[in-house]
Amino acid sequence: MAGVALSDVSGIVLRDKEHQTTLEASPQGWLVAEMQRFPADQRKVTDLLFDLTEEALGYRVSDRPTKLAELGLLMAGEPDAGEQT
């Protein structure tokens, strides 16, 4: 969800092989479509959106050794993958 403003999210679909739950944003808050638009737990939906945003933005890591120094992932004194030791 990188680059998506949370206020722009109009719906969320959660599904597995057998079930689907659709959450719809409305002026009254988040609603569960499959339950005649019953009000969802607003705090849980908001927490889910924040968690998805943090997950998308907070855990980008390269697995290329040459990028470790650039990303600040080398310990002090540890040789860069591009350096000869």
C-alpha positions as CSV (number, residue, x, y, z in Angstrom):
1,M,0.0,0.0,0.0
2,A,3.0,2.3,-0.4
3,G,1.9,5.7,-1.7
4,V,-1.8,5.2,-0.9
5,A,-3.4,7.7,1.5
6,L,-5.5,5.9,4.1
7,S,-8.3,8.4,3.5
8,D,-8.4,7.3,-0.2
9,V,-9.1,3.6,0.7
10,S,-12.8,3.0,-0.1
11,G,-12.9,-0.8,0.6
12,I,-11.1,-3.8,1.8
13,V,-11.8,-7.4,0.6
14,L,-10.6,-10.3,2.8
15,R,-11.0,-13.7,1.3
16,D,-9.9,-17.3,1.6
17,K,-10.8,-20.3,-0.4
18,E,-14.3,-20.5,1.1
19,H,-15.3,-17.1,2.5
20,Q,-15.1,-13.4,1.6
21,T,-15.7,-10.3,3.8
22,T,-16.0,-6.9,2.2
23,L,-15.5,-3.8,4.3
24,E,-16.8,-0.6,2.7
25,A,-15.9,2.9,3.8
26,S,-18.9,5.2,4.3
27,P,-19.5,8.6,5.9
28,Q,-20.7,6.7,9.0
29,G,-17.5,4.6,9.1
30,W,-16.6,1.1,7.9
31,L,-19.4,-1.3,7.1
32,V,-19.5,-5.1,6.5
33,A,-21.2,-5.5,3.1
34,E,-22.1,-9.2,3.6
35,M,-24.0,-8.4,6.8
36,Q,-26.4,-5.8,5.4
37,R,-23.8,-3.1,5.9
38,F,-23.5,-3.7,9.6
39,P,-21.0,-1.4,11.3
40,A,-17.5,-2.9,11.5
41,D,-15.2,-2.4,14.5
42,Q,-13.8,1.0,13.5
43,R,-10.6,0.6,15.6
44,K,-9.8,-2.8,14.2
45,V,-10.2,-1.7,10.6
46,T,-8.1,1.4,11.2
47,D,-5.4,-0.7,12.9
48,L,-5.4,-3.1,9.9
49,L,-4.9,-0.2,7.5
50,F,-2.0,1.2,9.5
51,D,-0.5,-2.3,9.9
52,L,-0.7,-2.8,6.1
53,T,0.9,0.6,5.5
54,E,3.7,0.0,8.0
55,E,4.3,-3.5,6.6
56,A,4.6,-2.2,3.0
57,L,6.8,0.7,3.9
58,G,8.8,-0.6,6.9
59,Y,10.3,-3.8,5.7
60,R,11.9,-3.2,2.3
61,V,15.3,-4.9,2.5
62,S,17.7,-5.9,-0.3
63,D,19.1,-9.4,-0.2
64,R,22.0,-8.3,-2.4
65,P,25.2,-8.1,-0.3
66,T,26.5,-5.1,-2.2
67,K,23.5,-3.0,-1.0
68,L,24.0,-3.7,2.7
69,A,26.4,-0.8,3.3
70,E,24.1,1.6,1.3
71,L,21.2,0.5,3.5
72,G,23.1,1.0,6.7
73,L,22.9,-2.8,7.5
74,L,26.6,-3.4,8.1
75,M,28.1,-3.5,11.6
76,A,30.8,-1.0,12.4
77,G,34.1,-2.4,11.0
78,E,32.4,-5.1,8.9
79,P,33.8,-5.2,5.4
80,D,31.6,-4.2,2.5
81,A,30.7,-7.0,0.1
82,G,32.6,-5.1,-2.6
83,E,35.7,-4.7,-0.5
84,Q,38.7,-7.1,-0.5
85,T,39.8,-8.4,2.9
